[in-house]
């Protein structure tokens, strides 16, 4: 999978993890040498998938930082519910019947 090893793919995967988990993601990367290209993925992503830091050039070495508002986690989890364990119980419920018979 040559696409997966690209900066673009790494950034897309990181945004997906943040949205699915409703969490902040801190992605640390390193720079390589002129001979071995790579790195440049370093970023901080919000629970709603927004990048909280500017894109880092592939050949740049340094630190990224930002202020985090942990209230954003609650806001993000209100919109995305990947496994349904925090859905609204006043609207949705699961009913199981032990009776045998047809589907309807």
C-alpha contacts under 8 A as a table, 3 or more apart, distances in Angstrom:
res1	aa1	res2	aa2	distance
1	X	4	X	5.72
1	X	5	X	7.45
2	X	5	X	5.69
2	X	6	X	7.33
3	X	6	X	5.60
3	X	9	X	6.33
4	X	9	X	5.19
4	X	10	X	6.71
5	X	9	X	6.74
5	X	10	X	7.05
6	X	9	X	5.30
6	X	10	X	6.31
7	X	10	X	5.18
7	X	11	X	6.18
7	X	38	X	8.00
7	X	39	X	7.51
7	X	40	X	6.96
7	X	41	X	5.99
8	X	11	X	5.24
8	X	12	X	6.18
9	X	12	X	5.07
9	X	13	X	6.12
10	X	13	X	5.20
10	X	14	X	6.20
10	X	41	X	6.88
11	X	14	X	5.07
11	X	15	X	6.30
11	X	41	X	6.63
12	X	15	X	5.23
12	X	16	X	6.28
13	X	16	X	5.03
13	X	17	X	6.27
14	X	17	X	5.16
14	X	18	X	6.35
14	X	25	X	7.08
14	X	27	X	7.42
14	X	45	X	7.53
15	X	18	X	5.16
15	X	19	X	6.29
15	X	45	X	6.53
15	X	49	X	4.94
15	X	50	X	7.44
15	X	51	X	7.97
16	X	19	X	5.21
16	X	20	X	6.01
16	X	49	X	7.01
17	X	20	X	5.26
17	X	21	X	5.93
17	X	23	X	7.93
17	X	25	X	7.58
18	X	21	X	5.42
18	X	22	X	5.53
18	X	23	X	5.10
18	X	24	X	5.91
18	X	25	X	5.79
18	X	45	X	6.62
18	X	46	X	6.54
18	X	47	X	4.95
18	X	48	X	6.75
18	X	49	X	5.76
19	X	22	X	5.07
19	X	23	X	7.03
19	X	47	X	5.39
19	X	48	X	5.23
19	X	49	X	5.34
19	X	76	X	7.58
19	X	80	X	7.40
20	X	80	X	7.07
20	X	81	X	7.86
20	X	82	X	6.39
21	X	47	X	7.35
22	X	47	X	4.45
22	X	48	X	6.68
22	X	73	X	5.74
22	X	74	X	7.94
22	X	76	X	5.65
22	X	77	X	5.52
22	X	80	X	7.52
23	X	46	X	6.76
23	X	47	X	4.42
23	X	73	X	6.01
24	X	44	X	7.16
24	X	45	X	5.64
24	X	46	X	4.82
24	X	47	X	5.08
24	X	73	X	7.72
25	X	44	X	5.72
25	X	45	X	5.09
25	X	46	X	6.75
25	X	47	X	7.63
26	X	42	X	7.69
26	X	43	X	6.07
26	X	44	X	4.60
26	X	45	X	6.52
27	X	41	X	6.89
27	X	42	X	5.19
27	X	43	X	5.24
27	X	44	X	6.24
28	X	41	X	6.84
28	X	42	X	4.68
28	X	43	X	6.85
29	X	39	X	5.55
29	X	40	X	6.22
29	X	41	X	5.44
29	X	42	X	5.05
30	X	38	X	7.90
30	X	39	X	5.01
30	X	40	X	6.69
30	X	41	X	7.89
30	X	42	X	7.76
30	X	61	X	7.53
31	X	37	X	7.95
31	X	38	X	6.33
31	X	39	X	4.67
31	X	40	X	6.47
31	X	58	X	6.95
31	X	59	X	6.16
31	X	60	X	6.96
31	X	61	X	6.51
32	X	35	X	7.92
32	X	36	X	5.77
32	X	37	X	5.84
32	X	38	X	5.78
32	X	39	X	6.40
32	X	59	X	7.89
33	X	36	X	5.09
33	X	37	X	6.35
34	X	37	X	6.19
38	X	58	X	6.66
39	X	42	X	7.84
39	X	58	X	5.56
39	X	59	X	7.41
40	X	56	X	5.63
40	X	57	X	5.55
40	X	58	X	3.80
40	X	59	X	6.61
40	X	60	X	6.90
41	X	56	X	6.82
41	X	58	X	7.36
42	X	55	X	7.90
42	X	56	X	6.39
42	X	64	X	7.46
43	X	51	X	7.15
43	X	52	X	7.51
43	X	53	X	5.96
43	X	54	X	7.61
43	X	55	X	7.09
43	X	56	X	7.39
43	X	64	X	6.98
44	X	51	X	6.16
44	X	52	X	5.50
44	X	53	X	5.84
44	X	64	X	7.77
44	X	65	X	7.62
44	X	66	X	7.85
45	X	49	X	5.97
45	X	50	X	5.70
45	X	51	X	4.60
45	X	52	X	5.53
45	X	53	X	7.60
46	X	49	X	5.30
46	X	50	X	5.23
46	X	51	X	6.31
46	X	52	X	6.40
46	X	72	X	7.62
47	X	50	X	7.42
47	X	72	X	6.65
47	X	73	X	5.77
47	X	76	X	5.82
48	X	72	X	7.83
48	X	76	X	5.38
51	X	54	X	7.23
52	X	66	X	6.91
53	X	64	X	6.84
53	X	65	X	7.17
53	X	66	X	6.98
56	X	60	X	6.68
57	X	60	X	5.23
69	X	72	X	5.85
70	X	73	X	5.64
70	X	74	X	7.72
71	X	74	X	5.52
71	X	75	X	6.63
72	X	75	X	5.01
72	X	76	X	6.05
73	X	76	X	5.24
73	X	77	X	6.20
74	X	77	X	5.22
74	X	78	X	6.42
75	X	78	X	5.39
75	X	79	X	7.16
76	X	79	X	5.56
76	X	80	X	6.49
77	X	80	X	5.25
77	X	81	X	6.42
78	X	81	X	7.25
81	X	84	X	5.35
81	X	85	X	7.56
81	X	86	X	7.03
81	X	87	X	6.97
84	X	87	X	5.29
87	X	92	X	7.30
88	X	91	X	5.66
88	X	92	X	6.17
89	X	92	X	5.16
89	X	93	X	6.11
90	X	93	X	7.81
